[in-house]
């Protein structure tokens, strides 16, 4: 069973995790034989945090509840507070999860946090554009591994820039293998283009349609 941990923190960029949290929680487009998953919001504190949009989120658990193994999936959203020292603990868990062949998915400011913790120096990755990591992380030396792409997957590490939450979510869903391939392709097309005919085609791929 995949254990999915969504890190929550003050100033969390709500929109960046909106697609992935909605689909994993609702399971509305899951395939018949989708792997089992459990979802936890996790933080360095048990206290309620306030997102950038003003939503109040009380974490399900604190970091010590994370199980570090190949079935762990740690989702790190963007936020304005990644440089604060209390977030160093989750970055240590991120390194442990990568070492255990679990999955870490980071977007926007979280990629800067990974860079500042030396996790992007030897892995292919992306962020908020060329030069962004250099500007804000003096100890970053992974320039040769930077790819100017919306989303980059390097084995079990998924990174994305601030404007690519949909493609980042698609990469996470693909890694989790909870959608059929045709469902995932149509899901992405519908939410990126908004064509209602694509939605009807998407619905036709679901188990309830007998496919």
N, C-alpha and C positions, 0 to 999 in steps of 0.2 A: 504494500500500500504506500502510495506517495504521501508524504507529510509536507504540506505546503505551508510555509511560514511567511506571512506578509508583515514586513516591518512597518510599524506606525510611529510617527514622531510629530512634534509640533511643526507646523507649516508644510506638512505633507501636501504634495501637489495632487489633489483629488482626482483630476481628470486623467492623470497618467496611469492609474490602476483601475479606472472605471470599467474598461472593457473586460479585463481579465478577471476581476473580482465578480462581476455580474455573471459571466459565463460559467465560472467554476462553481459559484454558489447555486445558480439556478439549474445547471445541467440541462438546460432546455434543448441544446443541440448535440448532446452526447450520443455516441453510437451505442449499439446494444451491448457490446463487449468491452466497454470503456474500462480502463483500470480503475481500481478503487482509489479514492483520494480523501484526505481530510484537510481542512483549512483552519489555520489558526492566525489570528492577529497577535503579533508579538512585539514587545518593546523592552527597553532597558528599565522601564518603570511599570508599576501596576496602576499608576494614576492615569486618569483620562487625559488624552492629548487633544489638541485643536488643530484641525487641518487648515490649509490655506483658505479654503472656502468657508471656514467657520464651523464645520461639523465636529461634533464631539465624539471621540472614539475611545472606548475603554478596552485596553488589550485583553485578549483571552489569557495570555500568560506572559511571563518574563523570559528572558533569554536562556536561563538555565534549564528551561523545559525543552529546549531544542534537542532533538535526537540527530546526531551527526552520523550519517551514513549515505549510501548511494541513492536512497529513496527520499532524501531531504531536498526540498526545493525552497530556496530563500529568495523572496521577491523584495527588491530594494527600490522604492520610489524616489523621485526627486523631492527636494525640500530646500528651504533657505538655511537650514540649521546643521547641515552635514559637518561643518567644520568644528562644531562644539564637541568637547572631549567625551561627553557621555556616550557618543556613538562609536567610540573605538571598540567597544565590546562586541557589537554586532559585526564589525569588520573582521574581528578575530574568528568569529563563527563562520563568516563567509569563506575565509581562507581554509578553515578546517573542512567545511563542506566540499569545497573544490578539491581538496586533497583526498577526500573520501569518494570522489567521483559523483557527488551530488551535484545539483544544479543551482547556480546563482544567476539571477536576472536583474540587471541594474539599468536604470534610465536616468538621464539628465544629471542632476547633482550627485546622484549615487555613483555615477561613473567617476566623478572627480574624487569621491571618497575612496573608491577602489584604487585609483591612480596614486593617491597620497599614501596608501598603504602598500604600495609596491606590487599590487596584484595584476597590473596591466603591463608590466615591463617586459613580459615574455609571452603574452597571449594576444592574439588578434582581437581588436576591439574598435569601438567607435565612441563618439561623445557628441558634444554640441558644436562640432565643427573643428577643422584643423587649427591648432594653436590654443584651443580652450584649455586643455589639460596643462600645457606648458605654462600658460599664463598664471594659473592658480595653484599649481602643484610643483614646487621647486625641485622635489626629488623624483619627479616622473622622468623615466628614461626609455619609455616604450614607443618612441616616435616611429620607429621602423615597423611596428606592429599596428599602427593606427591605420584604419581604412575609412576613407571618406564615403561611407555608406549609411543609409538610414538605420539599419540593424545589422549587427555582426554576431555570428555564432562561432565560437571556438570551442568545439566539443561541448562541455557542460557550462560554459559561460556565455551569457547572452547580454549584449549591451546595445543601447539605443540613445539617440539624442532626444531633446525635449519635445520635438514636434512629431515624433514617430511612435506614439503610444499604441496605435492600432497595429502597426507592423510588428512592434515588440510583443504585443499580446498574441499575435498570430504565431510568432516563433515559440513562445512559451506553450501555447496550445499544441503546437506540432510536437514539441519535445515530450509533452505529457501523453500524447497519443490518445486523447479523449474524443476527438472528432474523427469521422471518416475523412479521407483526403478530399473528396468532392464537396463534402459539407464545409470543410475549412476554407477551401478555395472560394466557394460561393459566399460564405460568411464574410470573408475579407472584401470581396468585390462589392457586396451589398453595402457594407458600412463605409467603404471608400467612395462609392459612386452614387448610392441612394436610388438605384433603379428598382421600382417595385416588382418588375418581372424577375429580377434576380432573387428577390425575397421568395417569390412563389417557387422558383427552382430550388432554392435552399430548403424550403419546407418539404419538397419532394424527396430529398435525400434522407429524411429522418426515419427512424425505425417505425414510427406510427403509420407511415405510408406503405409499409410492407416491403420495403427494399432491403 
